[in-house]
Amino acid sequence: MRGRIPDSFIDELLARVDIVDVIERRVPLKKAGREWTACCPFHNERSPSFYVSPAKQFFHCFGCGAHGSAVKFLMDYERLEFPDAVEELAQSVGLTVPREGGDDRAQREDKTDLYALLDSAARWYENELPKSAEAKAYCKKRGLDAQIIQRFRIGWAPAGFDGVIKALGGSDKRMHLLNEAGMVASNERGNRYDRFRERLMFPILDRRGRVIAFGGRIIPSAPPAREDQEARTPQKEPGPKYLNSPETPLFHKGRELFALWQVKQANPSLARIVVVEGYMDVIAMHQAGLPIAVATLGTATTPEHTEVLFRAAPDVVFCFDGDRAGRAAAWKALESALPRLRDGRQAYFLFLPDGEDPDTLIRKEGKDGFEKRLKEATPLSAYFFGELAHDVDTASLDGRARLAERARPLIARLPDGAFRDLMAQELEKRTGARAVLEADLSARRTVQRPIVVQRSLVRSAIALLLAQPGVSEQVERPYGFLRLDKPGVELLAELIDLARSRPGINPAMLVEHFAERPEYPALQKLMAAMVVGEPETQRAEFFDALARMEEQAIIQRRDWLTAKSREGALDSAEKAELRELLAARVAPVKVQ
């Protein structure tokens, strides 16, 4: 949904941003003639087939077919809805997104209200922290100074079952928002109560620094949380050590990482990022001068997590406990990382001594000691083969065969590239078995830019117009080609009208006007098509195409009238028109 954002604003936005800058901040580009190129971020490939055109303000991958404007790139790369991608671009160039009235306005306002509500909840928890002696004592015990508490907006959820409800739920609408944001829960009788009680609160921020959820940690010295008889049945245990917000319209735990926003704020250029298990581990590393730590949110590392991690930094260190659970979590992370290990990306694994976590180790060894451990982390390749071979006798033929069978399907999941080749060679060295099947090898190919293909005259004219929208200013009305009865003629006329009404419009802006119409995919494909020749040559070809279309329209009309005359069905006006068409020569298209 475009969210009722005026088309004129989309035009202004796309005129302000440079698609090369937008993409280069996320994907390394190399100059290739008039365009820029890279390995496609949307599929795995060895040779670059992803092109960015500054002239068209358009990107296209000749391998997987992904293409579009700067808005479309953000939607695909950052997984944003259209309005959010527009907001992201607008923020980057200092514009405010206006909105027109419409059916989906209420939906957008509700989402804005959710952000505002969660921010208010974070402030309320922050204000409650100084009022709790036990919370302050715990923060002091863990060495949390005022700066780190402020940076992470740490707060306190006090005892009681309606603190947040009383503070923020002053109306039916507010109560609905509290429920939608996951801040309240209900028992079987329908009674609502605060989800978080007697917990240290950690706001979870999205990539733009907005509060989208919370994590709450029980303080060990605190008594078990009191249970309201009306809320739920009393429990003997105080509940889980950590409690996270449930899934909501804003929060999907399989995609989000705690402290990623703080990491990006502290590191304009990030070479390495560390994944640890707990909120306090993250905060301890940041406070110790290592603001490179994030944590998953009570879930195993997902493929979405690894993609976000590798977009943030080329090197990712997964830091886990050395026990059985920690190693299981590490292997899950490895499986999620494999398909994303394009050339230039590296993953490492750091297992901590029994009974230790990053928080305790940093206290004992300091920043330098923990950095030394990070530098000595095990590369993915070593962990991969070590883990697969830990119960295998590689001295025997049977053992080597078992290792090969375990490793083959995993190596096949690696992106095509140098790392995959080296992993395959290492497996062959260890086992004597080929790592990749011939069928898989034969599937590898270098994607070449396609040659110019034959297309209909109308499609050629549209492609040429999309290459140079400015030529529309020289097309004189009425459009003679409109008499031609062929698909796409009316679309061409609409494109010319649109380009004429907006002088200076670039190709991406022109196509974006059709984003919600069925013609959009076809226009994107024509935008991505190669249009050869210098600008002046393209201009000549465009007007030649219009002239030939007018000629075809005349021939089409003449043939139709001739066929009708054989049946004796022409009236006097049609007879006169046919005589003129038979006698006339086709005139060239008028150019101002």
C-alpha positions as CSV (number, residue, x, y, z in Angstrom):
1,M,0.0,0.0,0.0
2,R,1.3,3.5,-0.8
3,G,-0.3,4.8,2.4
4,R,-1.9,7.7,0.5
5,I,1.4,9.4,0.0
6,P,1.0,12.0,-2.7
7,D,2.5,11.1,-6.1
8,S,4.1,14.6,-6.2
9,F,6.0,13.8,-3.0
10,I,7.3,10.5,-4.5
11,D,8.5,12.5,-7.5
12,E,10.3,15.0,-5.3
13,L,11.8,12.3,-3.1
14,L,13.2,10.3,-6.1
15,A,14.5,13.5,-7.6
16,R,16.4,14.3,-4.3
17,V,18.0,10.8,-3.7
18,D,20.6,9.2,-5.8
19,I,20.1,5.5,-6.1
20,V,23.8,4.9,-6.4
21,D,24.3,6.5,-2.9
22,V,21.3,4.6,-1.5
23,I,22.6,1.2,-2.7
24,E,26.3,1.8,-2.1
25,R,25.6,2.4,1.6
26,R,24.4,-1.2,1.7
27,V,26.2,-3.0,-1.2
28,P,29.8,-2.3,-2.4
29,L,29.5,-1.1,-6.0
30,K,32.1,-0.8,-8.7
31,K,32.1,1.6,-11.7
32,A,31.4,-0.2,-15.0
33,G,31.2,2.4,-17.8
34,R,28.1,4.6,-17.3
35,E,26.7,2.2,-14.7
36,W,27.7,0.6,-11.4
37,T,27.8,-3.1,-10.7
38,A,28.0,-5.6,-7.9
39,C,27.2,-9.2,-6.9
40,C,23.5,-9.2,-6.4
41,P,22.4,-8.9,-2.8
42,F,19.2,-10.9,-3.5
43,H,20.7,-14.1,-4.8
44,N,24.0,-16.0,-4.6
45,E,26.3,-15.5,-7.6
46,R,30.0,-15.6,-8.5
47,S,30.1,-12.9,-11.2
48,P,28.4,-9.5,-10.9
49,S,25.1,-9.3,-12.7
50,F,23.5,-6.5,-10.6
51,Y,23.6,-3.1,-12.3
52,V,22.7,0.3,-11.1
53,S,22.0,3.1,-13.6
54,P,22.5,6.7,-12.4
55,A,20.8,7.9,-15.6
56,K,17.6,5.9,-15.1
57,Q,17.9,5.9,-11.3
58,F,17.1,2.2,-11.5
59,F,18.7,-1.1,-10.5
60,H,18.4,-4.4,-12.2
61,C,19.8,-7.9,-11.7
62,F,20.2,-9.9,-14.9
63,G,20.6,-13.0,-12.9
64,C,17.5,-13.1,-10.7
65,G,15.5,-10.4,-12.3
66,A,15.2,-8.0,-9.3
67,H,14.7,-4.4,-10.4
68,G,13.2,-1.1,-9.4
69,S,13.7,2.4,-8.0
70,A,15.5,3.4,-4.8
71,V,12.2,2.8,-3.0
72,K,11.9,-0.7,-4.4
73,F,15.5,-1.5,-3.4
74,L,14.8,-0.5,0.2
75,M,11.6,-2.5,0.3
76,D,13.4,-5.6,-0.9
77,Y,16.7,-5.2,0.9
78,E,15.4,-4.0,4.2
79,R,12.1,-5.8,4.0
80,L,10.1,-2.7,4.5
81,E,6.5,-1.9,3.4
82,F,6.2,0.9,0.8
83,P,5.4,3.7,3.3
84,D,8.2,2.7,5.6
85,A,10.7,2.7,2.7
86,V,9.5,6.1,1.6
87,E,9.9,7.4,5.2
88,E,13.4,5.9,5.4
89,L,14.5,7.7,2.2
90,A,12.8,10.9,3.2
91,Q,14.6,10.9,6.5
92,S,17.9,10.5,4.7
93,V,17.4,13.7,2.7
94,G,15.6,15.7,5.4
95,L,12.0,15.5,4.0
96,T,8.8,15.0,6.0
97,V,6.3,12.6,4.4
98,P,2.9,14.1,3.9
99,R,-0.2,12.0,3.6
100,E,-3.6,12.4,2.0
101,G,-6.8,11.1,3.5
102,G,-7.9,7.6,2.7
103,D,-9.1,4.2,3.9
104,D,-5.7,3.1,5.2
105,R,-5.0,6.3,7.1
106,A,-6.4,4.9,10.3
107,Q,-4.2,1.8,9.9
108,R,-1.0,4.0,9.6
109,E,-2.1,6.1,12.6
110,D,-2.6,3.0,14.7
111,K,1.0,1.9,14.0
112,T,2.3,5.4,14.9
113,D,0.2,5.2,18.1
114,L,1.9,1.9,18.9
115,Y,5.3,3.4,18.6
116,A,4.3,6.3,20.8
117,L,2.7,4.1,23.4
118,L,5.8,1.8,23.7
119,D,8.0,4.9,24.0
120,S,5.8,6.1,26.8
121,A,6.0,2.7,28.5
122,A,9.8,2.9,28.3
123,R,9.8,6.3,29.9
124,W,7.5,5.1,32.6
125,Y,9.8,2.2,33.4
126,E,12.8,4.5,33.3
127,N,11.2,6.8,35.9
128,E,10.3,3.8,38.1
129,L,13.9,2.6,38.4
130,P,15.2,5.3,40.8
131,K,12.2,4.5,43.1
132,S,13.2,0.9,43.6
133,A,16.0,0.3,46.1
134,E,16.4,-3.3,45.0
135,A,16.7,-2.4,41.3
136,K,19.2,0.3,42.0
137,A,21.2,-2.1,44.2
138,Y,21.2,-4.7,41.5
139,C,22.4,-2.2,38.9
140,K,25.2,-1.1,41.2
141,K,26.1,-4.8,41.9
142,R,26.4,-5.4,38.1
143,G,28.5,-2.3,37.6
144,L,25.9,-0.4,35.5
145,D,26.8,3.3,35.5
146,A,24.3,6.1,34.8
147,Q,25.5,6.5,31.2
148,I,25.0,2.9,30.2
149,I,21.5,2.9,32.0
150,Q,20.6,6.0,29.9
151,R,22.0,4.6,26.7
152,F,20.0,1.4,26.9
153,R,17.0,3.1,28.6
154,I,17.0,0.5,31.4
155,G,13.9,0.7,33.6
156,W,12.0,-1.1,36.3
157,A,8.6,-2.8,36.3
158,P,7.3,-2.5,39.8
159,A,5.2,-5.0,41.7
160,G,1.5,-4.9,41.2
161,F,-0.8,-5.8,38.4
162,D,-1.9,-2.5,36.9
163,G,1.0,-0.1,37.0
164,V,1.3,0.3,33.3
165,I,-2.5,0.0,32.9
166,K,-3.1,2.9,35.3
167,A,-0.3,5.0,33.8
168,L,-1.1,4.5,30.1
169,G,-4.5,2.8,29.7
170,G,-6.8,5.8,30.2
171,S,-9.3,4.9,27.6
172,D,-10.7,1.9,25.6
173,K,-8.5,2.8,22.7
174,R,-5.4,3.0,24.9
175,M,-6.2,-0.4,26.5
176,H,-6.6,-1.8,23.0
177,L,-3.2,-0.4,22.1
178,L,-1.6,-1.8,25.3
179,N,-3.0,-5.2,24.4
180,E,-1.8,-5.0,20.7
181,A,1.7,-3.9,21.9
182,G,1.9,-6.9,24.2
183,M,2.1,-4.9,27.4
184,V,-0.9,-6.5,29.1
185,A,-2.2,-10.1,29.3
186,S,-5.6,-11.5,30.2
187,N,-6.6,-14.5,32.3
188,E,-9.3,-17.0,31.5
189,R,-11.9,-14.7,33.1
190,G,-10.9,-11.8,30.8
191,N,-9.2,-9.8,33.5
192,R,-6.2,-7.8,32.3
193,Y,-2.9,-7.3,34.1
194,D,0.6,-6.0,33.4
195,R,2.7,-8.5,31.6
196,F,5.9,-7.3,33.2
197,R,6.1,-7.1,37.0
198,E,9.1,-6.9,39.3
199,R,11.6,-7.1,36.5
200,L,14.5,-5.0,35.2
201,M,13.3,-3.7,31.8
202,F,15.3,-3.5,28.6
203,P,13.6,-1.7,25.7
204,I,14.1,-3.5,22.3
205,L,14.7,-0.9,19.6
206,D,14.2,-1.3,15.8
207,R,16.7,-0.2,13.2
208,R,15.5,3.4,13.5
209,G,15.8,3.5,17.3
210,R,12.1,3.2,18.1
211,V,10.9,1.0,20.9
212,I,9.1,-2.0,19.5
213,A,9.1,-4.4,22.5
214,F,10.7,-5.2,25.9
215,G,12.7,-7.8,27.7
216,G,12.3,-8.1,31.4
217,R,14.8,-9.8,33.8
218,I,14.0,-11.0,37.3
219,I,16.4,-9.7,39.9
220,P,17.8,-12.7,41.8
221,S,17.6,-11.0,45.2
222,A,14.0,-10.0,44.7
223,P,11.2,-12.1,46.2
224,P,9.0,-14.1,43.7
225,A,6.5,-11.9,41.9
226,R,3.2,-11.7,43.7
227,E,0.4,-13.3,41.8
228,D,-3.0,-11.9,41.8
229,Q,-5.7,-14.5,42.4
230,E,-7.8,-12.8,39.8
231,A,-5.0,-12.8,37.3
232,R,-3.8,-16.4,37.3
233,T,-3.2,-19.4,39.5
234,P,-0.4,-18.9,42.0
235,Q,2.9,-20.5,41.1
236,K,5.7,-21.8,43.3
237,E,8.4,-20.4,40.9
238,P,8.7,-16.7,40.1
239,G,8.7,-17.4,36.3
240,P,11.4,-17.4,33.6
241,K,14.6,-15.5,34.2
242,Y,13.9,-13.5,31.1
243,L,10.5,-12.6,29.7
244,N,10.1,-11.0,26.3
245,S,7.2,-9.2,24.6
246,P,5.0,-11.5,22.5
247,E,4.9,-11.2,18.7
248,T,3.1,-8.0,17.8
249,P,2.6,-5.9,14.6
250,L,5.9,-4.2,15.4
251,F,7.9,-7.1,16.9
252,H,9.0,-10.3,15.3
253,K,11.7,-11.9,17.5
254,G,13.1,-14.0,14.7
255,R,14.2,-10.8,12.9
256,E,15.2,-8.5,15.7
257,L,18.5,-8.2,17.6
258,F,18.9,-6.5,21.0
259,A,21.2,-3.5,20.9
260,L,21.8,-3.5,17.1
261,W,20.7,0.2,17.1
262,Q,23.2,1.0,19.9
263,V,26.0,-0.8,18.1
264,K,25.3,1.2,14.9
265,Q,25.2,4.4,16.8
266,A,28.6,3.7,18.4
267,N,30.3,2.4,15.2
268,P,29.9,4.4,11.9
269,S,32.0,1.7,10.3
270,L,31.7,-1.8,11.8
271,A,34.2,-4.5,10.9
272,R,33.0,-7.1,13.5
273,I,29.9,-7.8,15.4
274,V,29.5,-10.3,18.3
275,V,26.4,-12.3,19.2
276,V,26.0,-13.2,22.8
277,E,23.2,-14.9,24.7
278,G,21.9,-12.3,27.3
279,Y,21.0,-8.7,27.7
280,M,23.4,-8.2,30.6
281,D,26.2,-9.8,28.5
282,V,25.6,-7.2,25.8
283,I,25.5,-4.3,28.2
284,A,28.7,-5.5,30.0
285,M,30.6,-5.5,26.7
286,H,29.3,-2.1,25.8
287,Q,30.3,-0.7,29.2
288,A,33.7,-2.3,28.9
289,G,34.4,-0.4,25.7
290,L,33.4,-3.1,23.3
291,P,30.2,-1.7,21.8
292,I,30.0,-4.4,19.2
293,A,27.7,-6.9,21.0
294,V,24.1,-7.9,20.2
295,A,21.8,-10.7,21.4
296,T,19.0,-12.7,19.9
297,L,15.7,-12.4,21.8
298,G,15.1,-15.7,23.5
299,T,15.2,-17.7,20.3
300,A,17.8,-19.6,18.3
301,T,19.7,-17.7,15.6
302,T,17.5,-17.5,12.5
303,P,18.4,-17.0,8.9
304,E,16.9,-13.6,9.2
305,H,19.2,-12.8,12.1
306,T,22.3,-13.9,10.1
307,E,21.3,-11.7,7.2
308,V,20.9,-8.7,9.4
309,L,24.2,-9.5,11.1
310,F,26.2,-9.7,7.9
311,R,24.6,-6.6,6.6
312,A,25.9,-4.8,9.7
313,A,29.5,-6.2,9.5
314,P,31.5,-8.6,7.3
315,D,32.8,-10.6,10.4
316,V,30.3,-12.2,12.8
317,V,31.5,-13.9,16.1
318,F,29.0,-16.2,17.7
319,C,29.8,-16.3,21.4
320,F,28.2,-19.2,23.4
321,D,28.6,-21.2,26.6
322,G,30.8,-24.2,26.1
323,D,28.1,-26.6,27.5
324,R,25.9,-28.9,25.5
325,A,23.1,-26.3,25.1
326,G,25.7,-23.7,23.9
327,R,27.1,-26.0,21.3
328,A,23.7,-26.8,20.0
329,A,22.9,-23.1,19.7
330,A,26.2,-22.6,17.9
331,W,25.5,-25.3,15.4
332,K,22.0,-23.8,14.7
333,A,23.8,-20.5,14.1
334,L,26.2,-22.1,11.7
335,E,23.4,-23.7,9.7
336,S,21.6,-20.3,9.4
337,A,24.9,-18.6,8.4
338,L,26.0,-21.0,5.6
339,P,23.8,-19.7,2.8
340,R,24.8,-16.1,3.6
341,L,28.6,-16.6,3.5
342,R,29.3,-14.8,0.3
343,D,32.9,-14.0,-0.4
344,G,34.1,-11.3,2.0
345,R,31.9,-12.5,4.9
346,Q,33.3,-14.6,7.7
347,A,31.8,-16.3,10.8
348,Y,33.7,-17.3,13.9
349,F,32.7,-19.2,17.1
350,L,33.9,-18.5,20.6
351,F,33.0,-21.0,23.4
352,L,33.4,-19.7,26.9
353,P,34.8,-21.7,29.9
354,D,32.3,-23.6,32.1
355,G,30.4,-21.3,34.4
356,E,31.5,-18.1,32.6
357,D,29.7,-15.6,30.4
358,P,30.9,-12.4,28.7
359,D,29.8,-10.3,31.8
360,T,31.9,-12.4,34.3
361,L,34.9,-12.8,31.9
362,I,35.1,-9.1,31.2
363,R,35.1,-8.4,35.0
364,K,38.0,-10.9,35.5
365,E,40.0,-10.3,32.3
366,G,39.1,-6.8,31.3
367,K,38.5,-5.5,27.8
368,D,41.9,-6.6,26.6
369,G,41.5,-10.1,27.8
370,F,38.1,-10.5,26.2
371,E,39.4,-9.0,22.9
372,K,42.2,-11.6,22.9
373,R,39.5,-14.3,23.2
374,L,37.6,-12.8,20.3
375,K,40.8,-12.7,18.1
376,E,41.4,-16.4,18.9
377,A,37.8,-17.4,18.0
378,T,37.4,-20.5,15.9
379,P,36.8,-19.9,12.2
380,L,33.6,-21.5,10.8
381,S,35.6,-23.9,8.6
382,A,37.5,-25.3,11.6
383,Y,34.4,-25.5,13.8
384,F,32.5,-27.1,10.9
385,F,34.9,-30.0,10.3
386,G,35.7,-30.4,13.9
387,E,32.1,-30.8,14.9
388,L,31.2,-33.1,12.1
389,A,34.2,-35.3,12.8
390,H,34.1,-35.4,16.6
391,D,32.7,-39.0,16.7
392,V,34.1,-40.2,13.4
393,D,37.2,-42.3,12.9
394,T,38.7,-40.5,9.9
395,A,41.6,-43.0,9.8
396,S,39.1,-45.6,8.5
397,L,37.4,-45.6,5.1
398,D,34.0,-46.0,6.6
399,G,34.6,-43.0,8.9
400,R,35.8,-40.8,6.0
401,A,32.7,-41.8,4.0
402,R,30.5,-40.8,6.9
403,L,32.2,-37.4,7.2
404,A,31.7,-36.8,3.5
405,E,28.1,-37.7,3.6
406,R,27.5,-35.3,6.6
407,A,29.4,-32.4,5.0
408,R,28.3,-32.6,1.4
409,P,24.7,-31.2,1.8
410,L,25.9,-28.5,4.1
411,I,28.7,-27.4,1.7
412,A,26.2,-27.4,-1.1
413,R,24.3,-24.7,0.8
414,L,27.2,-22.3,0.6
415,P,26.9,-19.5,-2.0
416,D,28.9,-20.1,-5.2
417,G,32.3,-18.6,-4.6
418,A,35.9,-19.0,-3.4
419,F,34.9,-20.0,0.2
420,R,32.7,-22.8,-1.1
421,D,35.4,-24.0,-3.4
422,L,37.9,-24.1,-0.6
423,M,35.5,-25.9,1.7
424,A,35.0,-28.5,-1.0
425,Q,38.7,-28.9,-1.4
426,E,39.2,-29.3,2.3
427,L,36.6,-32.0,2.4
428,E,38.2,-33.8,-0.5
429,K,41.6,-33.5,1.3
430,R,40.2,-35.0,4.5
431,T,38.1,-37.8,3.0
432,G,39.2,-38.2,-0.6
433,A,35.6,-37.7,-1.7
434,R,34.4,-35.0,-4.1
435,A,32.4,-32.4,-2.1
436,V,30.1,-31.2,-4.8
437,L,28.2,-33.4,-7.2
438,E,28.8,-33.0,-10.9
439,A,25.2,-31.9,-11.4
440,D,25.8,-29.1,-9.0
441,L,29.0,-28.1,-10.6
442,S,27.4,-28.0,-14.1
443,A,24.7,-25.8,-12.7
444,R,27.3,-23.0,-12.1
445,R,27.3,-20.4,-14.8
446,T,28.4,-16.8,-15.3
447,V,25.5,-14.6,-15.9
448,Q,26.0,-12.4,-19.0
449,R,24.2,-9.2,-19.8
450,P,21.6,-10.0,-22.4
451,I,21.8,-8.8,-25.9
452,V,19.2,-6.4,-27.3
453,V,16.2,-8.6,-28.2
454,Q,13.5,-7.8,-30.8
455,R,10.4,-6.3,-29.4
456,S,7.2,-4.8,-30.8
457,L,7.3,-1.2,-32.1
458,V,5.1,0.0,-29.2
459,R,7.3,-1.7,-26.6
460,S,10.4,-0.2,-28.2
461,A,8.9,3.3,-28.1
462,I,8.0,2.8,-24.4
463,A,11.5,1.5,-23.6
464,L,13.1,4.5,-25.4
465,L,10.8,6.9,-23.6
466,L,11.7,5.3,-20.2
467,A,15.4,5.8,-21.1
468,Q,14.8,9.5,-21.8
469,P,11.5,10.9,-20.5
470,G,12.6,14.4,-21.7
471,V,11.8,13.5,-25.3
472,S,8.1,13.7,-24.5
473,E,8.4,17.5,-24.4
474,Q,8.9,17.4,-28.2
475,V,5.9,15.2,-29.1
476,E,3.1,17.4,-30.4
477,R,-0.6,16.7,-29.7
478,P,-2.8,15.1,-31.0
479,Y,-0.9,11.9,-31.0
480,G,-1.3,10.3,-34.4
481,F,-0.1,6.9,-33.2
482,L,-3.2,6.7,-30.9
483,R,-5.2,5.6,-34.0
484,L,-3.1,2.4,-34.1
485,D,-5.0,-0.6,-32.7
486,K,-2.3,-2.4,-30.8
487,P,-1.7,-3.3,-27.2
488,G,0.3,-0.7,-25.2
489,V,-0.6,2.3,-27.4
490,E,-2.8,4.0,-24.8
491,L,-0.1,3.3,-22.1
492,L,2.5,5.0,-24.3
493,A,0.2,8.1,-24.6
494,E,-0.3,8.1,-20.9
495,L,3.4,7.9,-20.2
496,I,4.1,10.8,-22.6
497,D,1.3,12.9,-21.0
498,L,2.8,12.2,-17.5
499,A,6.3,13.0,-18.6
500,R,5.2,16.2,-20.3
501,S,3.3,17.3,-17.2
502,R,6.4,16.9,-15.0
503,P,9.4,18.4,-16.7
504,G,12.7,16.9,-15.5
505,I,11.1,13.6,-14.3
506,N,13.6,10.8,-14.2
507,P,12.8,7.2,-15.5
508,A,12.4,5.7,-12.0
509,M,10.0,8.5,-11.0
510,L,8.0,7.9,-14.2
511,V,7.6,4.2,-13.6
512,E,6.9,4.6,-9.9
513,H,3.6,6.4,-10.8
514,F,2.3,3.0,-11.9
515,A,3.3,1.1,-8.7
516,E,-0.2,0.0,-7.9
517,R,-1.3,-0.7,-11.4
518,P,-1.1,-4.0,-13.4
519,E,1.2,-2.3,-15.9
520,Y,3.9,-1.9,-13.3
521,P,5.8,-5.2,-13.7
522,A,5.9,-4.8,-17.5
523,L,7.2,-1.2,-17.2
524,Q,9.9,-2.3,-14.8
525,K,11.1,-5.0,-17.3
526,L,11.2,-2.4,-20.1
527,M,13.1,0.0,-17.8
528,A,15.6,-2.8,-17.2
529,A,16.0,-3.6,-20.9
530,M,19.1,-2.5,-22.7
531,V,18.7,0.6,-24.8
532,V,21.8,1.0,-26.9
533,G,23.3,4.1,-28.5
534,E,24.0,7.7,-27.5
535,P,21.2,9.9,-26.2
536,E,20.8,11.6,-29.6
537,T,20.6,8.3,-31.3
538,Q,18.0,7.1,-28.9
539,R,15.9,10.3,-29.4
540,A,16.0,9.7,-33.2
541,E,14.9,6.1,-32.7
542,F,12.0,7.2,-30.5
543,F,10.6,9.6,-33.0
544,D,11.2,7.1,-35.8
545,A,9.1,4.6,-33.8
546,L,6.3,7.1,-33.4
547,A,6.4,7.9,-37.2
548,R,6.2,4.2,-38.0
549,M,3.3,3.7,-35.6
550,E,1.4,6.5,-37.4
551,E,2.2,4.9,-40.7
552,Q,1.0,1.5,-39.4
553,A,-2.2,3.2,-38.1
554,I,-2.9,4.7,-41.5
555,I,-2.3,1.3,-43.2
556,Q,-4.4,-0.4,-40.6
557,R,-7.3,2.0,-41.2
558,R,-6.9,1.9,-45.0
559,D,-7.0,-1.9,-45.0
560,W,-10.0,-2.0,-42.8
561,L,-11.9,0.5,-45.0
562,T,-10.9,-1.4,-48.1
563,A,-12.2,-4.7,-46.7
564,K,-15.4,-3.0,-45.7
565,S,-15.8,-1.5,-49.2
566,R,-15.7,-4.9,-50.8
567,E,-18.9,-5.7,-48.8
568,G,-20.4,-2.4,-50.1
569,A,-20.9,-1.1,-46.6
570,L,-19.1,2.2,-46.7
571,D,-21.0,5.4,-46.2
572,S,-20.1,8.6,-48.0
573,A,-17.7,9.9,-45.3
574,E,-15.9,6.6,-45.2
575,K,-15.6,6.5,-49.0
576,A,-14.0,10.0,-49.0
577,E,-11.6,9.0,-46.2
578,L,-10.6,5.9,-48.1
579,R,-9.9,7.9,-51.3
580,E,-7.7,10.3,-49.2
581,L,-5.8,7.4,-47.6
582,L,-5.2,5.7,-50.9
583,A,-3.9,8.9,-52.4
584,A,-2.0,10.3,-49.4
585,R,1.6,9.8,-48.4
586,V,2.4,9.1,-44.8
587,A,3.6,12.3,-43.1
588,P,6.3,12.2,-40.5
589,V,5.5,12.8,-36.9
590,K,5.5,16.5,-35.9
591,V,8.3,17.6,-33.6
592,Q,8.2,21.0,-31.9
